[in-house]
């Protein structure tokens, strides 16, 4: 069995020495654009849930106030 660890200059073993090569995705929209869409959608769902809770119970946060 071959060991794939590398010893550093301080004599410690580094088992994470081999790194994977980065991959380039051609048609990637981008993390920021996708995150903005997701955050906006979750905010809309939260606002509708807040309105539904207020309409049904008369409280902004049911069972707290």
N, C-alpha and C positions, 0 to 999 in steps of 0.2 A: 504494500500500500504506500503510495507516494503522498507525502505531506505537502500541502500547498501554502503553508505559512511562511512568512518572511520575517526575519529577525531585524529589528531596528538597530540604530547605532548605540542604543542604551541596553541592548541585550534582551529586550522584550519581544515577544512574538506578536506579529500583526496578522490575524487571520482574515482581515478584510482588505488585503492588499490588492486583490484582483477586482477591478471595477468593470461593470458592463459598459459597453460603448453606447453613447447617446444615439437615439434614432430620430431622424427628421421626418415629420409627417407633413405631406405636401398641402393638404386641404384642411388645415387646423384653423378653426375660427378664433381660438384664443381663450385663455382662461378668464380674462377679465370680462369679455363680452358675455360669456356663458354665466359667469357668477352674477353679473348685473341682472340678467334675465331671471335667474333663479331667485335672487333676493327680492326683486320686484313682485314676482308671483307669490312668494311666501308672505310678503307684506300685505298683498291684496287678500289672501286667505285669512290672515290674522285680523284684518280690519273687518271682514265679513263676519268672522267668528265673534269679534268684540260686539258688533252691532246685534248679532243674534242673541248673545248672552244678555245684553242690555234690554232688548225688547222682551225677552221671556222672563227675566227676573227683576228688572228695574235697577240692577246694580251693575257697576262697571266691571268689578271682579267679583263674581258670585261667591258667597260663603266667606268672604274676607271682611267686607265692610257692611 
